[in-house]
Amino acid sequence: MNTRPAPHPTGNYELRIDGHLDEHWSTWFGGLTLTHADDGTTTLRGPVTDQAELHGLLAKVRDLGATLLSVKTIDADA
């Protein structure tokens, strides 16, 4: 019998990219919070509903031409 795996619950993610993005990009990234670090990077944090949405966010980073430095799951309180 073929069965699909159960969908993953909503998770919170942190994407770190090289360079500073203007705050207006937050809307394009689905309302994720943008934080600029002194090392010249931008961190995007927030809830991601499923793997399809995560892949969509990664495609946006690619389409923007930004360098993706890291992706990790985080606690909601982070």
PDB file as gemmi writes it, atoms N, CA and C in Angstrom:
CRYST1    1.000    1.000    1.000  90.00  90.00  90.00 P 1                      
ATOM      1  N   MET A   1       0.838  -1.159   0.000  1.00  0.00           N  
ATOM      2  CA  MET A   1       0.000   0.000   0.000  1.00  0.00           C  
ATOM      3  C   MET A   1       0.897   1.240   0.000  1.00  0.00           C  
ATOM      4  N   ASN A   2       0.584   2.183  -0.855  1.00  0.00           N  
ATOM      5  CA  ASN A   2       1.317   3.445  -0.903  1.00  0.00           C  
ATOM      6  C   ASN A   2       0.640   4.455   0.004  1.00  0.00           C  
ATOM      7  N   THR A   3       1.401   5.022   0.879  1.00  0.00           N  
ATOM      8  CA  THR A   3       0.870   6.076   1.755  1.00  0.00           C  
ATOM      9  C   THR A   3       1.828   7.249   1.737  1.00  0.00           C  
ATOM     10  N   ARG A   4       1.270   8.417   1.867  1.00  0.00           N  
ATOM     11  CA  ARG A   4       2.085   9.627   1.939  1.00  0.00           C  
ATOM     12  C   ARG A   4       2.456   9.884   3.383  1.00  0.00           C  
ATOM     13  N   PRO A   5       3.666  10.410   3.602  1.00  0.00           N  
ATOM     14  CA  PRO A   5       4.014  10.763   4.983  1.00  0.00           C  
ATOM     15  C   PRO A   5       3.139  11.902   5.477  1.00  0.00           C  
ATOM     16  N   ALA A   6       2.939  11.944   6.765  1.00  0.00           N  
ATOM     17  CA  ALA A   6       2.140  13.023   7.354  1.00  0.00           C  
ATOM     18  C   ALA A   6       2.851  14.350   7.136  1.00  0.00           C  
ATOM     19  N   PRO A   7       2.093  15.422   6.873  1.00  0.00           N  
ATOM     20  CA  PRO A   7       2.727  16.722   6.680  1.00  0.00           C  
ATOM     21  C   PRO A   7       3.414  17.186   7.958  1.00  0.00           C  
ATOM     22  N   HIS A   8       4.521  17.896   7.774  1.00  0.00           N  
ATOM     23  CA  HIS A   8       5.236  18.455   8.918  1.00  0.00           C  
ATOM     24  C   HIS A   8       4.452  19.644   9.457  1.00  0.00           C  
ATOM     25  N   PRO A   9       4.432  19.791  10.766  1.00  0.00           N  
ATOM     26  CA  PRO A   9       3.735  20.951  11.330  1.00  0.00           C  
ATOM     27  C   PRO A   9       4.490  22.239  11.010  1.00  0.00           C  
ATOM     28  N   THR A  10       3.806  23.344  11.217  1.00  0.00           N  
ATOM     29  CA  THR A  10       4.437  24.645  11.023  1.00  0.00           C  
ATOM     30  C   THR A  10       5.666  24.742  11.908  1.00  0.00           C  
ATOM     31  N   GLY A  11       6.725  25.285  11.344  1.00  0.00           N  
ATOM     32  CA  GLY A  11       7.955  25.470  12.096  1.00  0.00           C  
ATOM     33  C   GLY A  11       8.447  26.891  11.944  1.00  0.00           C  
ATOM     34  N   ASN A  12       9.383  27.265  12.772  1.00  0.00           N  
ATOM     35  CA  ASN A  12      10.009  28.569  12.673  1.00  0.00           C  
ATOM     36  C   ASN A  12      11.414  28.383  12.135  1.00  0.00           C  
ATOM     37  N   TYR A  13      11.768  29.230  11.198  1.00  0.00           N  
ATOM     38  CA  TYR A  13      13.052  29.107  10.527  1.00  0.00           C  
ATOM     39  C   TYR A  13      13.831  30.399  10.592  1.00  0.00           C  
ATOM     40  N   GLU A  14      15.148  30.249  10.425  1.00  0.00           N  
ATOM     41  CA  GLU A  14      16.055  31.375  10.328  1.00  0.00           C  
ATOM     42  C   GLU A  14      16.904  31.166   9.074  1.00  0.00           C  
ATOM     43  N   LEU A  15      16.829  32.126   8.166  1.00  0.00           N  
ATOM     44  CA  LEU A  15      17.649  32.111   6.961  1.00  0.00           C  
ATOM     45  C   LEU A  15      18.640  33.264   7.080  1.00  0.00           C  
ATOM     46  N   ARG A  16      19.910  32.988   6.902  1.00  0.00           N  
ATOM     47  CA  ARG A  16      20.922  34.033   6.993  1.00  0.00           C  
ATOM     48  C   ARG A  16      21.540  34.215   5.623  1.00  0.00           C  
ATOM     49  N   ILE A  17      21.575  35.470   5.155  1.00  0.00           N  
ATOM     50  CA  ILE A  17      22.121  35.761   3.840  1.00  0.00           C  
ATOM     51  C   ILE A  17      23.190  36.836   3.938  1.00  0.00           C  
ATOM     52  N   ASP A  18      24.057  36.846   2.945  1.00  0.00           N  
ATOM     53  CA  ASP A  18      25.126  37.834   2.890  1.00  0.00           C  
ATOM     54  C   ASP A  18      24.559  39.154   2.388  1.00  0.00           C  
ATOM     55  N   GLY A  19      24.925  40.239   3.048  1.00  0.00           N  
ATOM     56  CA  GLY A  19      24.463  41.569   2.655  1.00  0.00           C  
ATOM     57  C   GLY A  19      23.277  42.020   3.480  1.00  0.00           C  
ATOM     58  N   HIS A  20      23.004  43.303   3.421  1.00  0.00           N  
ATOM     59  CA  HIS A  20      21.866  43.880   4.135  1.00  0.00           C  
ATOM     60  C   HIS A  20      20.724  44.138   3.163  1.00  0.00           C  
ATOM     61  N   LEU A  21      19.565  43.594   3.474  1.00  0.00           N  
ATOM     62  CA  LEU A  21      18.357  43.841   2.682  1.00  0.00           C  
ATOM     63  C   LEU A  21      17.565  44.963   3.319  1.00  0.00           C  
ATOM     64  N   ASP A  22      16.948  45.795   2.495  1.00  0.00           N  
ATOM     65  CA  ASP A  22      16.052  46.832   3.003  1.00  0.00           C  
ATOM     66  C   ASP A  22      14.817  46.168   3.612  1.00  0.00           C  
ATOM     67  N   GLU A  23      14.205  46.863   4.560  1.00  0.00           N  
ATOM     68  CA  GLU A  23      13.039  46.342   5.279  1.00  0.00           C  
ATOM     69  C   GLU A  23      11.877  46.005   4.344  1.00  0.00           C  
ATOM     70  N   HIS A  24      11.746  46.694   3.211  1.00  0.00           N  
ATOM     71  CA  HIS A  24      10.610  46.424   2.320  1.00  0.00           C  
ATOM     72  C   HIS A  24      10.629  45.002   1.764  1.00  0.00           C  
ATOM     73  N   TRP A  25      11.770  44.323   1.814  1.00  0.00           N  
ATOM     74  CA  TRP A  25      11.833  42.938   1.338  1.00  0.00           C  
ATOM     75  C   TRP A  25      11.091  41.983   2.267  1.00  0.00           C  
ATOM     76  N   SER A  26      10.785  42.407   3.483  1.00  0.00           N  
ATOM     77  CA  SER A  26      10.076  41.553   4.419  1.00  0.00           C  
ATOM     78  C   SER A  26       8.752  41.067   3.832  1.00  0.00           C  
ATOM     79  N   THR A  27       8.032  41.947   3.166  1.00  0.00           N  
ATOM     80  CA  THR A  27       6.758  41.581   2.557  1.00  0.00           C  
ATOM     81  C   THR A  27       6.965  40.513   1.483  1.00  0.00           C  
ATOM     82  N   TRP A  28       7.991  40.693   0.668  1.00  0.00           N  
ATOM     83  CA  TRP A  28       8.270  39.728  -0.411  1.00  0.00           C  
ATOM     84  C   TRP A  28       8.629  38.365   0.157  1.00  0.00           C  
ATOM     85  N   PHE A  29       9.239  38.355   1.348  1.00  0.00           N  
ATOM     86  CA  PHE A  29       9.599  37.103   2.004  1.00  0.00           C  
ATOM     87  C   PHE A  29       8.511  36.641   2.963  1.00  0.00           C  
ATOM     88  N   GLY A  30       7.266  36.946   2.660  1.00  0.00           N  
ATOM     89  CA  GLY A  30       6.140  36.428   3.411  1.00  0.00           C  
ATOM     90  C   GLY A  30       6.017  36.972   4.824  1.00  0.00           C  
ATOM     91  N   GLY A  31       6.527  38.166   5.057  1.00  0.00           N  
ATOM     92  CA  GLY A  31       6.402  38.779   6.371  1.00  0.00           C  
ATOM     93  C   GLY A  31       7.438  38.334   7.384  1.00  0.00           C  
ATOM     94  N   LEU A  32       8.474  37.615   6.947  1.00  0.00           N  
ATOM     95  CA  LEU A  32       9.531  37.238   7.872  1.00  0.00           C  
ATOM     96  C   LEU A  32      10.198  38.501   8.422  1.00  0.00           C  
ATOM     97  N   THR A  33      10.685  38.418   9.634  1.00  0.00           N  
ATOM     98  CA  THR A  33      11.377  39.534  10.264  1.00  0.00           C  
ATOM     99  C   THR A  33      12.804  39.603   9.752  1.00  0.00           C  
ATOM    100  N   LEU A  34      13.227  40.792   9.315  1.00  0.00           N  
ATOM    101  CA  LEU A  34      14.587  41.000   8.841  1.00  0.00           C  
ATOM    102  C   LEU A  34      15.398  41.689   9.925  1.00  0.00           C  
ATOM    103  N   THR A  35      16.582  41.170  10.191  1.00  0.00           N  
ATOM    104  CA  THR A  35      17.490  41.751  11.173  1.00  0.00           C  
ATOM    105  C   THR A  35      18.861  41.884  10.536  1.00  0.00           C  
ATOM    106  N   HIS A  36      19.445  43.075  10.647  1.00  0.00           N  
ATOM    107  CA  HIS A  36      20.780  43.312  10.112  1.00  0.00           C  
ATOM    108  C   HIS A  36      21.814  43.072  11.200  1.00  0.00           C  
ATOM    109  N   ALA A  37      22.878  42.357  10.859  1.00  0.00           N  
ATOM    110  CA  ALA A  37      23.970  42.119  11.800  1.00  0.00           C  
ATOM    111  C   ALA A  37      25.154  43.000  11.426  1.00  0.00           C  
ATOM    112  N   ASP A  38      26.003  43.264  12.401  1.00  0.00           N  
ATOM    113  CA  ASP A  38      27.174  44.096  12.178  1.00  0.00           C  
ATOM    114  C   ASP A  38      28.169  43.466  11.207  1.00  0.00           C  
ATOM    115  N   ASP A  39      28.063  42.152  11.003  1.00  0.00           N  
ATOM    116  CA  ASP A  39      28.991  41.484  10.096  1.00  0.00           C  
ATOM    117  C   ASP A  39      28.571  41.594   8.624  1.00  0.00           C  
ATOM    118  N   GLY A  40      27.524  42.401   8.355  1.00  0.00           N  
ATOM    119  CA  GLY A  40      27.093  42.615   6.975  1.00  0.00           C  
ATOM    120  C   GLY A  40      26.107  41.587   6.464  1.00  0.00           C  
ATOM    121  N   THR A  41      25.483  40.840   7.359  1.00  0.00           N  
ATOM    122  CA  THR A  41      24.504  39.840   6.946  1.00  0.00           C  
ATOM    123  C   THR A  41      23.101  40.264   7.358  1.00  0.00           C  
ATOM    124  N   THR A  42      22.110  39.625   6.753  1.00  0.00           N  
ATOM    125  CA  THR A  42      20.704  39.808   7.116  1.00  0.00           C  
ATOM    126  C   THR A  42      20.160  38.462   7.549  1.00  0.00           C  
ATOM    127  N   THR A  43      19.424  38.460   8.647  1.00  0.00           N  
ATOM    128  CA  THR A  43      18.759  37.253   9.119  1.00  0.00           C  
ATOM    129  C   THR A  43      17.261  37.428   8.938  1.00  0.00           C  
ATOM    130  N   LEU A  44      16.630  36.443   8.314  1.00  0.00           N  
ATOM    131  CA  LEU A  44      15.176  36.423   8.148  1.00  0.00           C  
ATOM    132  C   LEU A  44      14.636  35.351   9.069  1.00  0.00           C  
ATOM    133  N   ARG A  45      13.684  35.720   9.936  1.00  0.00           N  
ATOM    134  CA  ARG A  45      13.129  34.764  10.899  1.00  0.00           C  
ATOM    135  C   ARG A  45      11.609  34.807  10.869  1.00  0.00           C  
ATOM    136  N   GLY A  46      11.029  33.618  11.087  1.00  0.00           N  
ATOM    137  CA  GLY A  46       9.585  33.564  11.217  1.00  0.00           C  
ATOM    138  C   GLY A  46       9.015  32.202  10.925  1.00  0.00           C  
ATOM    139  N   PRO A  47       7.692  32.101  11.008  1.00  0.00           N  
ATOM    140  CA  PRO A  47       7.023  30.821  10.774  1.00  0.00           C  
ATOM    141  C   PRO A  47       6.988  30.467   9.289  1.00  0.00           C  
ATOM    142  N   VAL A  48       7.155  29.184   9.037  1.00  0.00           N  
ATOM    143  CA  VAL A  48       7.069  28.637   7.682  1.00  0.00           C  
ATOM    144  C   VAL A  48       6.105  27.456   7.768  1.00  0.00           C  
ATOM    145  N   THR A  49       5.043  27.506   6.986  1.00  0.00           N  
ATOM    146  CA  THR A  49       3.974  26.514   7.124  1.00  0.00           C  
ATOM    147  C   THR A  49       4.354  25.103   6.725  1.00  0.00           C  
ATOM    148  N   ASP A  50       5.148  24.958   5.679  1.00  0.00           N  
ATOM    149  CA  ASP A  50       5.490  23.621   5.218  1.00  0.00           C  
ATOM    150  C   ASP A  50       6.750  23.671   4.349  1.00  0.00           C  
ATOM    151  N   GLN A  51       7.161  22.505   3.887  1.00  0.00           N  
ATOM    152  CA  GLN A  51       8.381  22.421   3.083  1.00  0.00           C  
ATOM    153  C   GLN A  51       8.232  23.154   1.748  1.00  0.00           C  
ATOM    154  N   ALA A  52       7.042  23.185   1.198  1.00  0.00           N  
ATOM    155  CA  ALA A  52       6.827  23.907  -0.060  1.00  0.00           C  
ATOM    156  C   ALA A  52       7.083  25.398   0.133  1.00  0.00           C  
ATOM    157  N   GLU A  53       6.601  25.961   1.248  1.00  0.00           N  
ATOM    158  CA  GLU A  53       6.850  27.373   1.518  1.00  0.00           C  
ATOM    159  C   GLU A  53       8.341  27.627   1.742  1.00  0.00           C  
ATOM    160  N   LEU A  54       9.010  26.717   2.446  1.00  0.00           N  
ATOM    161  CA  LEU A  54      10.451  26.864   2.666  1.00  0.00           C  
ATOM    162  C   LEU A  54      11.205  26.872   1.342  1.00  0.00           C  
ATOM    163  N   HIS A  55      10.865  25.960   0.462  1.00  0.00           N  
ATOM    164  CA  HIS A  55      11.513  25.926  -0.857  1.00  0.00           C  
ATOM    165  C   HIS A  55      11.220  27.193  -1.656  1.00  0.00           C  
ATOM    166  N   GLY A  56      10.024  27.745  -1.496  1.00  0.00           N  
ATOM    167  CA  GLY A  56       9.693  29.007  -2.151  1.00  0.00           C  
ATOM    168  C   GLY A  56      10.555  30.154  -1.633  1.00  0.00           C  
ATOM    169  N   LEU A  57      10.804  30.181  -0.324  1.00  0.00           N  
ATOM    170  CA  LEU A  57      11.663  31.213   0.252  1.00  0.00           C  
ATOM    171  C   LEU A  57      13.099  31.066  -0.254  1.00  0.00           C  
ATOM    172  N   LEU A  58      13.562  29.834  -0.336  1.00  0.00           N  
ATOM    173  CA  LEU A  58      14.915  29.595  -0.845  1.00  0.00           C  
ATOM    174  C   LEU A  58      15.026  30.021  -2.309  1.00  0.00           C  
ATOM    175  N   ALA A  59      13.981  29.797  -3.085  1.00  0.00           N  
ATOM    176  CA  ALA A  59      13.981  30.234  -4.484  1.00  0.00           C  
ATOM    177  C   ALA A  59      14.026  31.757  -4.570  1.00  0.00           C  
ATOM    178  N   LYS A  60      13.368  32.442  -3.649  1.00  0.00           N  
ATOM    179  CA  LYS A  60      13.396  33.910  -3.643  1.00  0.00           C  
ATOM    180  C   LYS A  60      14.799  34.427  -3.333  1.00  0.00           C  
ATOM    181  N   VAL A  61      15.484  33.773  -2.402  1.00  0.00           N  
ATOM    182  CA  VAL A  61      16.869  34.150  -2.121  1.00  0.00           C  
ATOM    183  C   VAL A  61      17.704  33.981  -3.379  1.00  0.00           C  
ATOM    184  N   ARG A  62      17.519  32.864  -4.061  1.00  0.00           N  
ATOM    185  CA  ARG A  62      18.234  32.608  -5.315  1.00  0.00           C  
ATOM    186  C   ARG A  62      17.899  33.663  -6.365  1.00  0.00           C  
ATOM    187  N   ASP A  63      16.624  33.951  -6.540  1.00  0.00           N  
ATOM    188  CA  ASP A  63      16.192  34.910  -7.555  1.00  0.00           C  
ATOM    189  C   ASP A  63      16.704  36.317  -7.267  1.00  0.00           C  
ATOM    190  N   LEU A  64      16.879  36.610  -5.997  1.00  0.00           N  
ATOM    191  CA  LEU A  64      17.410  37.910  -5.586  1.00  0.00           C  
ATOM    192  C   LEU A  64      18.905  38.015  -5.883  1.00  0.00           C  
ATOM    193  N   GLY A  65      19.543  36.866  -6.068  1.00  0.00           N  
ATOM    194  CA  GLY A  65      20.978  36.843  -6.325  1.00  0.00           C  
ATOM    195  C   GLY A  65      21.792  36.952  -5.049  1.00  0.00           C  
ATOM    196  N   ALA A  66      21.140  36.722  -3.909  1.00  0.00           N  
ATOM    197  CA  ALA A  66      21.829  36.811  -2.622  1.00  0.00           C  
ATOM    198  C   ALA A  66      22.514  35.483  -2.314  1.00  0.00           C  
ATOM    199  N   THR A  67      23.568  35.563  -1.508  1.00  0.00           N  
ATOM    200  CA  THR A  67      24.276  34.361  -1.084  1.00  0.00           C  
ATOM    201  C   THR A  67      23.655  33.847   0.208  1.00  0.00           C  
ATOM    202  N   LEU A  68      23.137  32.625   0.159  1.00  0.00           N  
ATOM    203  CA  LEU A  68      22.543  31.987   1.332  1.00  0.00           C  
ATOM    204  C   LEU A  68      23.670  31.424   2.188  1.00  0.00           C  
ATOM    205  N   LEU A  69      23.728  31.841   3.450  1.00  0.00           N  
ATOM    206  CA  LEU A  69      24.781  31.395   4.356  1.00  0.00           C  
ATOM    207  C   LEU A  69      24.339  30.239   5.237  1.00  0.00           C  
ATOM    208  N   SER A  70      23.074  30.263   5.676  1.00  0.00           N  
ATOM    209  CA  SER A  70      22.592  29.172   6.521  1.00  0.00           C  
ATOM    210  C   SER A  70      21.075  29.155   6.572  1.00  0.00           C  
ATOM    211  N   VAL A  71      20.548  27.975   6.894  1.00  0.00           N  
ATOM    212  CA  VAL A  71      19.120  27.769   7.126  1.00  0.00           C  
ATOM    213  C   VAL A  71      19.019  26.849   8.330  1.00  0.00           C  
ATOM    214  N   LYS A  72      18.207  27.253   9.316  1.00  0.00           N  
ATOM    215  CA  LYS A  72      18.024  26.363  10.463  1.00  0.00           C  
ATOM    216  C   LYS A  72      16.649  26.577  11.073  1.00  0.00           C  
ATOM    217  N   THR A  73      16.181  25.554  11.764  1.00  0.00           N  
ATOM    218  CA  THR A  73      14.940  25.675  12.521  1.00  0.00           C  
ATOM    219  C   THR A  73      15.258  26.341  13.852  1.00  0.00           C  
ATOM    220  N   ILE A  74      14.304  27.093  14.359  1.00  0.00           N  
ATOM    221  CA  ILE A  74      14.494  27.811  15.620  1.00  0.00           C  
ATOM    222  C   ILE A  74      13.249  27.658  16.472  1.00  0.00           C  
ATOM    223  N   ASP A  75      13.395  27.928  17.757  1.00  0.00           N  
ATOM    224  CA  ASP A  75      12.241  27.972  18.656  1.00  0.00           C  
ATOM    225  C   ASP A  75      11.416  29.206  18.322  1.00  0.00           C  
ATOM    226  N   ALA A  76      10.142  29.141  18.553  1.00  0.00           N  
ATOM    227  CA  ALA A  76       9.251  30.271  18.279  1.00  0.00           C  
ATOM    228  C   ALA A  76       9.637  31.500  19.081  1.00  0.00           C  
ATOM    229  N   ASP A  77      10.248  31.320  20.233  1.00  0.00           N  
ATOM    230  CA  ASP A  77      10.621  32.438  21.103  1.00  0.00           C  
ATOM    231  C   ASP A  77      11.937  33.090  20.696  1.00  0.00           C  
ATOM    232  N   ALA A  78      12.661  32.495  19.765  1.00  0.00           N  
ATOM    233  CA  ALA A  78      13.995  33.015  19.393  1.00  0.00           C  
ATOM    234  C   ALA A  78      13.900  34.353  18.687  1.00  0.00           C  
TER     235      ALA A  78                                                      
END                                                                             
